[in-house]
Amino acid sequence: MLQNLRTSTWFLSGTLLGLSLAVGHSVYALKDNDQIPFEDLQAFTEVFSKVKSDYVEPVDDQKLIEDAIRGMLNGLDPHSAFLNTSEFSDLKIGTTGQFGGLGIEVGMENGFVKVISPIDDTPASRAGVKASDLIIKLDDKSVKGMTLNEAVKVMRGKPNTAIDLTIVRDGEPKPLVLTITREIIRVKSVKNRMLEPGYGYVRITNFQSRTTTDLLKAISDLQKEERLKGMVLDLRNNPGGVLNGAVGVSDAFIDNGLIVYTEGRLDDSSHRYLATPGDSLNGAPLVVLVNGGSASASEIVAGAIQDHKRGIILGTKSFGKGSVQTIQELRNGSAVKLTTARYFTPNGRSIQATGIEPDIKLSTLRLSAEDEKSRETYSESDLEGRLSNPNGESGAGEEEKDDSEALAETDFQLYEALNLLKGLIILNQISSS
């Protein structure tokens, strides 16, 4: 068995059509107690020879060997994969922070491409691609039989070129066809704004090497506007990223103790990550939003905050990816993405295939036209024959919606998170008094 000798960067995600990661060179050696399976290798060479001599058409040696390696890795789990030199080069382009594509995080499920999460402000998210969508056709090509890397290569392309994605979605009676125009994807990891005076909002779209620094700057910028009474951290549809980014973001809110630990077969695959003193919010209430598109690194943050009871997790169950991959470069310039460890929350929970269960379950609310009509409120000013106001003031007519009402209609989960923050602050004031 090949052993990676402490030189690869840890990575928490599926195949991202645009997530930055760093990659190191790897040196390999056989373990002392490992034996080369000569009989199995002999069977491999026999099959190789048969294909070379008897297959109906000539086959290139390099293609045969690459396909054999792909099959070996694809048989392990959905996140392990072989990258030839071209694919590895394309992956490293992601470290520049911009690339051509659609803007979705994908994996494989039952031979089809599964959407883990669309990235904010990308062609995929604007076209309506959703987490858990199954992509069954790319233009007129069936995905069945493709490797994940082959499917990704088809989805990538020159900016301003279009591709049709045929999608199977739960709740839809027939497949959907979405036409998406590729463009240069520029991923901004951290976004922030004030929801209301004193109530901050920070969204992390994915975890990069600079995410912790950008998060702390975002919180500092919000604090300059007004002292934060509480904050919403939005990890919805965040597909993951580098492990250190997740640890740093967790550390920004947790004052001490264990953040996450990993366990693998190699000595350098087992680590414990501890928080350092300090809380960027100085103990102010925190609500974390998650959903089915929150995966891996997002789940590390949500799990740590939940186990430490540092904040309240609100939304729907997360994706459930509890494994760690390393990108390991080979001598010929190709690479393998190999699952090398599992991670666990501070309380020892593995979220693999189970996800993070939110403290408060809340699905996205969508209102029909009839629902909207039934929500209309009436007051004295709407009644015929009402008494007039002696001061000459009138309450009749269309009322303008305040910010919270608008938020309730555009993002119900965030609206409820804001209300929850306000409730927590009131409870704290009652307790302190």
FENPEVEN-V478031 format. One record per residue. N is the residue number from 1. RES is the residue in one small letter. SS is DSSP state (H for helix, E for strand, L for the rest). PHI is phi in whole degrees, -180 to 180 (NA if undefined). D_CENTER is the distance of its C-alpha to the mean C-alpha in Angstrom with 1 decimal. Layout:
N_RES_SS_PHI_D_CENTER / N_RES_SS_PHI_D_CENTER
//
This chain:
1_m_L_NA_31.3 / 2_l_E_-84_29.7 / 3_q_E_-119_28.7 / 4_n_E_-85_26.4 / 5_l_L_-101_28.3 / 6_r_L_57_26.0 / 7_t_L_-130_24.9 / 8_s_L_-104_21.3 / 9_t_E_-86_18.2 / 10_w_E_-81_15.6 / 11_f_E_-144_12.2 / 12_l_E_-122_9.1 / 13_s_L_-177_7.2 / 14_g_L_-89_8.8 / 15_t_E_-85_10.8 / 16_l_E_-102_9.3 / 17_l_L_-80_11.8 / 18_g_L_129_11.6 / 19_l_L_-129_9.9 / 20_s_L_-74_12.7 / 21_l_L_-155_13.9 / 22_a_L_-103_17.4 / 23_v_L_-134_19.6 / 24_g_E_-113_22.8 / 25_h_E_-80_25.9 / 26_s_L_-124_26.7 / 27_v_L_-114_30.2 / 28_y_E_-122_30.9 / 29_a_E_-154_33.7 / 30_l_E_-76_34.7 / 31_k_L_-67_34.9 / 32_d_L_-59_38.5 / 33_n_L_-91_38.3 / 34_d_L_-90_36.6 / 35_q_L_-121_38.9 / 36_i_L_-73_38.5 / 37_p_L_-78_38.8 / 38_f_H_-61_41.6 / 39_e_H_-64_42.4 / 40_d_H_-67_38.9 / 41_l_H_-65_38.9 / 42_q_H_-64_42.3 / 43_a_H_-62_40.9 / 44_f_H_-62_38.2 / 45_t_H_-66_40.9 / 46_e_H_-66_43.0 / 47_v_H_-64_40.4 / 48_f_H_-56_39.6 / 49_s_H_-64_43.3 / 50_k_H_-62_43.8 / 51_v_H_-62_41.1 / 52_k_H_-62_42.7 / 53_s_H_-94_46.1 / 54_d_H_-112_45.8 / 55_y_L_-62_42.7 / 56_v_L_-60_43.9 / 57_e_L_-130_42.6 / 58_p_L_-64_42.3 / 59_v_L_-125_38.9 / 60_d_L_-68_37.7 / 61_d_H_-58_37.5 / 62_q_H_-62_34.3 / 63_k_H_-65_32.6 / 64_l_H_-60_33.8 / 65_i_H_-68_32.7 / 66_e_H_-62_29.2 / 67_d_H_-64_28.8 / 68_a_H_-65_30.1 / 69_i_H_-67_27.6 / 70_r_H_-59_24.7 / 71_g_H_-62_26.1 / 72_m_H_-63_26.4 / 73_l_H_-77_22.7 / 74_n_H_-64_21.4 / 75_g_L_-77_23.5 / 76_l_L_-81_21.8 / 77_d_L_-166_18.3 / 78_p_L_-66_15.6 / 79_h_L_-108_13.9 / 80_s_L_-90_17.3 / 81_a_E_-160_18.8 / 82_f_E_-100_21.7 / 83_l_E_-122_21.5 / 84_n_L_-73_24.9 / 85_t_H_-60_26.0 / 86_s_H_-69_25.0 / 87_e_H_-66_21.5 / 88_f_H_-66_21.1 / 89_s_H_-63_22.5 / 90_d_H_-62_20.1 / 91_l_H_-65_17.1 / 92_k_H_-68_18.9 / 93_i_H_-60_19.3 / 94_g_H_-59_15.6 / 95_t_H_-69_16.9 / 96_t_H_-77_19.0 / 97_g_L_90_16.2 / 98_q_E_-147_17.4 / 99_f_E_-166_17.8 / 100_g_E_-93_18.9 / 101_g_E_163_16.9 / 102_l_L_-103_15.2 / 103_g_L_93_11.7 / 104_i_E_-135_9.5 / 105_e_E_-96_7.2 / 106_v_E_-131_9.8 / 107_g_E_-141_11.6 / 108_m_E_-111_15.1 / 109_e_E_-148_16.8 / 110_n_L_54_20.6 / 111_g_L_85_21.1 / 112_f_E_-113_18.9 / 113_v_E_-83_15.7 / 114_k_E_-107_13.0 / 115_v_E_-79_10.2 / 116_i_E_-79_6.9 / 117_s_E_-167_5.8 / 118_p_E_-79_8.3 / 119_i_L_-91_8.2 / 120_d_L_-55_10.6 / 121_d_L_57_14.2 / 122_t_L_-125_14.2 / 123_p_H_-56_16.6 / 124_a_H_-64_14.2 / 125_s_H_-68_13.2 / 126_r_H_-70_16.9 / 127_a_H_-80_18.1 / 128_g_L_100_16.5 / 129_v_L_-65_14.0 / 130_k_L_-125_12.1 / 131_a_L_-58_9.5 / 132_s_L_80_11.9 / 133_d_L_-61_14.3 / 134_l_E_-105_16.3 / 135_i_E_-91_17.7 / 136_i_E_-107_21.2 / 137_k_E_-142_22.9 / 138_l_E_-118_22.5 / 139_d_L_54_25.5 / 140_d_L_-102_28.2 / 141_k_E_-99_26.8 / 142_s_E_-72_25.6 / 143_v_L_-76_22.4 / 144_k_L_-58_24.3 / 145_g_L_98_25.5 / 146_m_L_-78_23.2 / 147_t_L_-80_21.1 / 148_l_H_-61_17.4 / 149_n_H_-65_18.5 / 150_e_H_-65_21.3 / 151_a_H_-65_19.2 / 152_v_H_-62_16.9 / 153_k_H_-63_20.3 / 154_v_H_-67_21.6 / 155_m_H_-72_18.7 / 156_r_L_-75_19.2 / 157_g_L_171_22.4 / 158_k_L_-68_24.5 / 159_p_L_-57_23.6 / 160_n_L_73_25.4 / 161_t_L_-105_25.6 / 162_a_E_-105_24.4 / 163_i_E_-143_23.0 / 164_d_E_-96_23.2 / 165_l_E_-105_20.4 / 166_t_E_-94_22.0 / 167_i_E_-123_19.6 / 168_v_E_-103_20.3 / 169_r_L_-131_18.8 / 170_d_L_-56_19.8 / 171_g_L_91_22.6 / 172_e_L_-99_23.7 / 173_p_L_-69_27.1 / 174_k_L_-144_26.7 / 175_p_L_-60_24.2 / 176_l_E_-102_23.0 / 177_v_E_-114_23.6 / 178_l_E_-112_21.5 / 179_t_E_-93_22.9 / 180_i_E_-124_20.5 / 181_t_E_-96_22.0 / 182_r_L_-66_20.3 / 183_e_E_-154_20.3 / 184_i_E_-67_19.5 / 185_i_E_-95_15.9 / 186_r_E_-114_16.0 / 187_v_L_-94_12.7 / 188_k_L_-103_13.5 / 189_s_L_-71_11.3 / 190_v_E_-126_13.2 / 191_k_E_-129_15.2 / 192_n_E_-149_17.9 / 193_r_E_-165_20.8 / 194_m_E_-90_23.4 / 195_l_E_-78_23.3 / 196_e_E_-149_26.9 / 197_p_L_-53_29.1 / 198_g_L_92_27.9 / 199_y_E_-119_24.6 / 200_g_E_-93_21.7 / 201_y_E_-137_18.2 / 202_v_E_-129_15.3 / 203_r_E_-111_11.9 / 204_i_E_-111_9.4 / 205_t_L_-83_7.2 / 206_n_L_-165_6.0 / 207_f_E_-105_8.3 / 208_q_L_-113_11.5 / 209_s_L_-65_15.0 / 210_r_L_-97_16.2 / 211_t_H_-60_13.6 / 212_t_H_-61_15.9 / 213_t_H_-60_18.9 / 214_d_H_-67_17.4 / 215_l_H_-63_16.5 / 216_l_H_-62_20.1 / 217_k_H_-67_21.6 / 218_a_H_-62_19.9 / 219_i_H_-66_21.3 / 220_s_H_-62_24.6 / 221_d_H_-64_24.8 / 222_l_H_-66_24.3 / 223_q_H_-66_27.0 / 224_k_H_-68_29.3 / 225_e_H_-69_29.4 / 226_e_L_-169_30.2 / 227_r_L_-58_29.8 / 228_l_L_-76_26.6 / 229_k_L_-83_27.6 / 230_g_E_-171_24.0 / 231_m_E_-145_20.4 / 232_v_E_-104_17.3 / 233_l_E_-106_14.0 / 234_d_E_-100_11.3 / 235_l_L_-113_7.8 / 236_r_L_-66_7.6 / 237_n_L_56_5.2 / 238_n_L_-97_2.9 / 239_p_L_-80_1.1 / 240_g_L_122_4.1 / 241_g_E_146_7.4 / 242_v_E_-76_11.0 / 243_l_H_-62_12.4 / 244_n_H_-62_14.9 / 245_g_H_-65_12.6 / 246_a_H_-66_11.4 / 247_v_H_-65_15.1 / 248_g_H_-64_16.3 / 249_v_H_-66_14.4 / 250_s_H_-61_15.6 / 251_d_H_-63_19.0 / 252_a_L_-65_19.3 / 253_f_L_-116_19.9 / 254_i_L_-103_21.4 / 255_d_L_-81_24.9 / 256_n_L_-163_25.7 / 257_g_L_99_25.0 / 258_l_E_-79_22.4 / 259_i_E_-98_18.7 / 260_v_E_-163_17.6 / 261_y_E_-137_19.5 / 262_t_E_-121_19.1 / 263_e_E_-136_21.7 / 264_g_L_-146_22.6 / 265_r_L_-76_25.9 / 266_l_L_-89_26.5 / 267_d_H_-59_27.7 / 268_d_H_-83_25.1 / 269_s_H_-97_22.2 / 270_s_L_-107_23.1 / 271_h_E_-142_22.4 / 272_r_E_-124_22.5 / 273_y_E_-111_20.8 / 274_l_E_-110_22.8 / 275_a_L_-76_22.5 / 276_t_L_-103_25.1 / 277_p_L_-59_27.4 / 278_g_L_119_26.5 / 279_d_L_-133_24.3 / 280_s_L_-63_23.3 / 281_l_L_-101_23.9 / 282_n_L_54_27.2 / 283_g_L_84_26.4 / 284_a_L_-63_25.7 / 285_p_E_-57_23.8 / 286_l_E_-134_20.1 / 287_v_E_-120_18.0 / 288_v_E_-111_14.2 / 289_l_E_-96_12.5 / 290_v_E_-135_9.9 / 291_n_L_-153_9.7 / 292_g_L_-66_9.1 / 293_g_L_-93_5.7 / 294_s_L_-86_4.7 / 295_a_L_-133_4.5 / 296_s_L_49_6.9 / 297_a_H_-58_7.4 / 298_s_H_-61_6.4 / 299_e_H_-73_8.8 / 300_i_H_-63_11.2 / 301_v_H_-64_11.7 / 302_a_H_-63_12.2 / 303_g_H_-65_14.4 / 304_a_H_-66_16.4 / 305_i_H_-65_17.1 / 306_q_H_-68_18.1 / 307_d_H_-66_20.3 / 308_h_L_-84_22.0 / 309_k_L_54_22.5 / 310_r_L_-84_21.5 / 311_g_L_-158_19.9 / 312_i_E_-109_19.2 / 313_i_E_-92_16.0 / 314_l_E_-129_16.3 / 315_g_E_136_14.8 / 316_t_L_-121_14.0 / 317_k_L_-58_13.1 / 318_s_L_-78_9.6 / 319_f_L_-66_8.5 / 320_g_L_95_10.7 / 321_k_L_-107_9.8 / 322_g_L_-109_12.4 / 323_s_E_-120_13.5 / 324_v_E_-119_13.7 / 325_q_E_-111_14.6 / 326_t_E_-117_17.1 / 327_i_E_-94_18.1 / 328_q_E_-120_21.9 / 329_e_E_-80_24.2 / 330_l_L_-95_27.4 / 331_r_L_-64_30.9 / 332_n_L_-88_31.1 / 333_g_L_93_28.0 / 334_s_L_-84_25.7 / 335_a_E_-155_22.9 / 336_v_E_-122_21.3 / 337_k_E_-103_17.7 / 338_l_E_-125_18.7 / 339_t_E_-72_17.3 / 340_t_E_-120_19.4 / 341_a_E_-161_18.5 / 342_r_E_-109_17.1 / 343_y_E_-115_16.0 / 344_f_E_-135_17.5 / 345_t_E_-72_17.3 / 346_p_L_-53_20.5 / 347_n_L_-87_22.4 / 348_g_L_85_21.8 / 349_r_L_-85_19.4 / 350_s_L_-97_17.4 / 351_i_L_-98_14.5 / 352_q_L_-57_14.6 / 353_a_L_66_14.8 / 354_t_L_-119_15.5 / 355_g_L_79_12.5 / 356_i_L_-92_13.2 / 357_e_L_-83_16.0 / 358_p_L_-66_16.2 / 359_d_L_-64_19.6 / 360_i_E_-126_20.2 / 361_k_E_-82_19.0 / 362_l_L_-151_18.9 / 363_s_L_-84_17.9 / 364_t_L_-67_17.8 / 365_l_L_-98_21.5 / 366_r_L_-124_23.0 / 367_l_L_-106_26.7 / 368_s_L_-79_29.3 / 369_a_H_-63_32.2 / 370_e_H_-67_34.4 / 371_d_H_-62_32.1 / 372_e_H_-61_32.1 / 373_k_H_-66_35.9 / 374_s_H_-70_36.2 / 375_r_H_-82_34.3 / 376_e_L_-60_36.9 / 377_t_L_-104_38.9 / 378_y_L_-125_42.6 / 379_s_L_-134_44.9 / 380_e_H_-56_48.6 / 381_s_H_-67_48.5 / 382_d_H_-86_47.7 / 383_l_L_-84_50.8 / 384_e_L_-69_53.9 / 385_g_L_73_57.0 / 386_r_L_-68_55.1 / 387_l_L_-69_57.0 / 388_s_L_-81_56.4 / 389_n_L_-82_55.1 / 390_p_L_-64_58.1 / 391_n_L_-88_56.3 / 392_g_L_82_55.7 / 393_e_L_-87_51.9 / 394_s_L_-121_50.1 / 395_g_L_-107_46.9 / 396_a_L_-76_47.0 / 397_g_L_100_44.8 / 398_e_L_-74_41.0 / 399_e_L_-90_39.0 / 400_e_L_-77_36.3 / 401_k_L_-79_32.9 / 402_d_L_-81_31.8 / 403_d_H_-60_28.3 / 404_s_H_-69_27.2 / 405_e_H_-66_28.5 / 406_a_H_-63_26.7 / 407_l_H_-64_23.4 / 408_a_H_-62_24.2 / 409_e_H_-82_24.5 / 410_t_H_-90_21.5 / 411_d_L_-151_18.9 / 412_f_H_-64_20.5 / 413_q_H_-63_17.8 / 414_l_H_-66_18.0 / 415_y_H_-59_21.7 / 416_e_H_-69_22.0 / 417_a_H_-63_20.0 / 418_l_H_-64_22.6 / 419_n_H_-62_25.4 / 420_l_H_-64_24.2 / 421_l_H_-58_24.3 / 422_k_H_-62_27.8 / 423_g_H_-65_28.9 / 424_l_H_-63_27.8 / 425_i_H_-67_29.7 / 426_i_H_-62_32.7 / 427_l_H_-61_32.7 / 428_n_H_-64_32.5 / 429_q_H_-66_35.5 / 430_i_H_-65_37.4 / 431_s_H_-64_36.8 / 432_s_H_-72_37.9 / 433_s_L_-85_41.0
//
